[in-house]
């Protein structure tokens, strides 16, 4: 608990410094009105990414996988590309961030539900076959996105670029408060499934022998993961390796297999790393790079490190 308390205190301190820098009695209302939604968006994205990665690794029983392998990020980019290509960048589904968020979450969750429901109707299946399907679909979505992006007018493509890459400098602060309720419900639901997830980490066969309906549990978790990835991607854009880094560091720091504890620990660590990294990019590196580039570089290196240590 001491480590967790220290991480929580440091995370709160960084958030306080981020919010309080340069405030005076004359300008605090203006700056706080812009900084609070930004911090909330970054923190909520961090929690959504870390929680989804944690439970996804549990149901796959693999410490080097993230939900990105199922093509959720590619699906989000394809949806944004199709909206711009079909309706134009001036349409309400692009100009209105609330409508865009609702459409993307509903479509992503609906398609995920259809895919998972059809897949788990089969008698003989395993989650790794589903991962293979996800890889193929992710490649298909990327191909569709590239094709339609070539058909888009260059002036409209600039609007699309904001959705294609993760951006922590211009987060979609207008939908932050809309994301609070679905994120809270997803975390609450994962907390209720925590005891089953604890058993699931022992392996699918052991979980079945202990009375866990692994197929139903996998379907439930996949649905929650789809919603969490929709939230994080809508807030900051697609992030590939951040969940892998945070969850792996959490498991290394805490030799604990209780998911209620791990959900809290990985969420706090994710907020600390993401807010702290953004603060470093803005105040130390003077925006000479972006945190998404740092995440991808460190995440790719850490991924290779895990492979070298045979952590599969």
Secondary structure in CASP SS format (residue, H / E / C, confidence):
PFRMAT SS
TARGET T0000
AUTHOR 0000-0000-0000
METHOD secondary structure of the structure
MODEL  1
X C 1.00
X H 1.00
X H 1.00
X H 1.00
X H 1.00
X H 1.00
X H 1.00
X H 1.00
X H 1.00
X H 1.00
X H 1.00
X H 1.00
X H 1.00
X H 1.00
X H 1.00
X H 1.00
X H 1.00
X H 1.00
X H 1.00
X H 1.00
X C 1.00
X C 1.00
X C 1.00
X C 1.00
X C 1.00
X C 1.00
X C 1.00
X H 1.00
X H 1.00
X H 1.00
X H 1.00
X H 1.00
X H 1.00
X H 1.00
X H 1.00
X H 1.00
X H 1.00
X H 1.00
X H 1.00
X H 1.00
X H 1.00
X H 1.00
X H 1.00
X H 1.00
X H 1.00
X H 1.00
X H 1.00
X H 1.00
X H 1.00
X H 1.00
X H 1.00
X H 1.00
X H 1.00
X H 1.00
X H 1.00
X H 1.00
X H 1.00
X H 1.00
X H 1.00
X H 1.00
X C 1.00
X C 1.00
X C 1.00
X C 1.00
X C 1.00
X C 1.00
X H 1.00
X H 1.00
X H 1.00
X H 1.00
X C 1.00
X H 1.00
X H 1.00
X H 1.00
X H 1.00
X H 1.00
X H 1.00
X H 1.00
X H 1.00
X H 1.00
X H 1.00
X H 1.00
X H 1.00
X H 1.00
X H 1.00
X H 1.00
X H 1.00
X C 1.00
X C 1.00
X C 1.00
X C 1.00
X H 1.00
X H 1.00
X H 1.00
X H 1.00
X C 1.00
X H 1.00
X H 1.00
X H 1.00
X H 1.00
X H 1.00
X H 1.00
X H 1.00
X H 1.00
X H 1.00
X H 1.00
X H 1.00
X H 1.00
X H 1.00
X H 1.00
X H 1.00
X H 1.00
X H 1.00
X H 1.00
X H 1.00
X H 1.00
X H 1.00
X H 1.00
X H 1.00
X H 1.00
X C 1.00
X C 1.00
X C 1.00
X C 1.00
X C 1.00
X C 1.00
X H 1.00
X H 1.00
X H 1.00
X H 1.00
X H 1.00
X H 1.00
X H 1.00
X H 1.00
X H 1.00
X H 1.00
X H 1.00
X H 1.00
X H 1.00
X H 1.00
X H 1.00
X H 1.00
X H 1.00
X H 1.00
X H 1.00
X H 1.00
X H 1.00
X H 1.00
X H 1.00
X H 1.00
X H 1.00
X C 1.00
X C 1.00
X H 1.00
X H 1.00
X H 1.00
X H 1.00
X H 1.00
X H 1.00
X H 1.00
X H 1.00
X H 1.00
X H 1.00
X H 1.00
X C 1.00
X C 1.00
X C 1.00
X C 1.00
X C 1.00
X C 1.00
X C 1.00
X C 1.00
X H 1.00
X H 1.00
X H 1.00
X H 1.00
X H 1.00
X H 1.00
X H 1.00
X H 1.00
X H 1.00
X H 1.00
X H 1.00
X H 1.00
X H 1.00
X H 1.00
X H 1.00
X H 1.00
X H 1.00
X H 1.00
X H 1.00
X H 1.00
X C 1.00
X H 1.00
X H 1.00
X H 1.00
X H 1.00
X H 1.00
X H 1.00
X H 1.00
X C 1.00
X C 1.00
X C 1.00
X H 1.00
X H 1.00
X H 1.00
X H 1.00
X H 1.00
X H 1.00
X C 1.00
X C 1.00
X C 1.00
X C 1.00
X H 1.00
X H 1.00
X H 1.00
X H 1.00
X H 1.00
X H 1.00
X H 1.00
X H 1.00
X H 1.00
X H 1.00
X H 1.00
X H 1.00
X H 1.00
X H 1.00
X H 1.00
X H 1.00
X H 1.00
X H 1.00
X H 1.00
X H 1.00
X H 1.00
X H 1.00
X H 1.00
X C 1.00
X C 1.00
X C 1.00
X C 1.00
X C 1.00
X H 1.00
X H 1.00
X H 1.00
X H 1.00
X H 1.00
X H 1.00
X H 1.00
X H 1.00
X H 1.00
X H 1.00
X H 1.00
X H 1.00
X C 1.00
X C 1.00
X C 1.00
X C 1.00
X C 1.00
X H 1.00
X H 1.00
X H 1.00
X H 1.00
X H 1.00
X H 1.00
X H 1.00
X H 1.00
X H 1.00
X H 1.00
X H 1.00
X H 1.00
X H 1.00
X H 1.00
X H 1.00
X H 1.00
X H 1.00
X H 1.00
X H 1.00
X H 1.00
X H 1.00
X H 1.00
X H 1.00
X H 1.00
X H 1.00
X C 1.00
X C 1.00
X C 1.00
X C 1.00
X C 1.00
X C 1.00
X C 1.00
X H 1.00
X H 1.00
X H 1.00
X H 1.00
X H 1.00
X H 1.00
X H 1.00
X H 1.00
X H 1.00
X H 1.00
X H 1.00
X H 1.00
X H 1.00
X H 1.00
X H 1.00
X H 1.00
X H 1.00
X H 1.00
X C 1.00
X C 1.00
X C 1.00
X C 1.00
END
